[in-house]
């Protein structure tokens, strides 16, 4: 699953995000969703979330 649909993402979900600083390299950061920051139902670059450790980025991969 990609992270472009808000309905697929819930707090507590394990995801991989790309941080703003890593957008050029595409380096992914793994973590647990704390808050969903994107208000729209979809976003072409991924839904923006805050992880439990406070990092903010766009969801690229959703783990089951």
MOJO-V175862 format. One line per field, one symbol per residue. phi: phi as a letter, one per 20 degrees, with the letter a starting at -180 (. if undefined). Layout:
# MOJO-V175862
phi->???
This chain:
# MOJO-V175862
phi->.ededffedcgnfecdddfgfdffenfeceadfdceefeffcbfdofecdefenfcadfdcdef
